[in-house]
Amino acid sequence: MGEPISTVATGVAVAAGKEVATVVSKGIGQTVSDMWYSIYGYKWSEKRQKREIEVAYNVEKFKEEIQAKSNNIPEENRIEPDIDVIGSTLESAKYRINKDEIRDMFSNLIVSAMDSSKADDIHPSFSEMIKMLSPLDAQNLYYLHHYQDETISQIQVNLESGGYHTLYNHIFLGNPECQDNLQIEPSIDNLVRLKLVDVTYTEYKTQENLYEKHFSNPLFLSLKRDVEQKIESIKSNIKMLEDKSIINIIDPSGKRLSDAEREELKKELQRSMFFKDVELKKGLIKLTALGRNFCKVCL
């Protein structure tokens, strides 16, 4: 009888881990190799025997990405990386390298530490920041950094009382891979929390055409249409109740409303008409100084 699948998978994973620790030393520097073995080699064989073969596959991809990227560093820029950066990055990457976008940032950070043109821009917090990012966060940073679409918007309902209520926040349309605000809004919140981006709605681009996609956004258009239709419906009903030439007004039960009931219904409709209109608030989303350095070394 053959070995149980879990035993076979563990054996393959451990073997792959040992191979990574050996092969990695041949091309990406002794410091990286030493730290790699201390984090992935020892703990793999002694403490992490239950890891699935998928982990071995992702670690192998991680090693290959570091190798390939490090080969592109100009010879004059090659330096021995800071052991603190390598150690903290490999440690942080242990549980996140199954996500392509996140693994790519970790490998970029390691390779940047080996490149004199980027090493000084590395902040000690970067490896921990990557741990706190989702693949969508990484996408949003990528598109903001590379395409520099700094437009963002809010959708608010203005009230007859003079106040307003924000219904949708942080509408960022610069990521073509995701336009769902239910996902985008918390992603932008996280990037703001990490101080990688700043968002303001008191400033905006002066070129109106830059916001055309926001004004034509289906989310804004559908909400604007729904609110305007509701307002018009209420106004129409109030006008009908005020028209004395219309003698019979029937309620849903089929009962004819008396004059007193008509007046009470009119007042009730007037009280319910607290929406004035729907407004799109233009804003700006920008990388912070920390965010620019993060993108330079991690994207």
Secondary structure, DSSP 8 states (H G I E B T S, - for coil): ----HHHHHHHHHHHHHHHHHHHGGGTS-HHHHHHHIIIIIHHHHHT-TT--HHHHHHHHHHHHHHHHHHTTS-GGGB----HHHHHHHHHHHTTTTTSHHHHHHHHHHHHHTTBTTTGGG--TTHHHHHHT--HHHHHHHHHHHHH---EEEEEEEEETTS-EEEEEEEE----TT---HHHHHHHHHHHHHTTSEEEESS---S-GGGGHHHHT-HHHHHHHHHHHHHHHHHHHHHHHHH-TT----B-TTS-B--HHHHHHHHHHHHHH--EEEEEEEEEEEEE-HHHHHHHHHH-
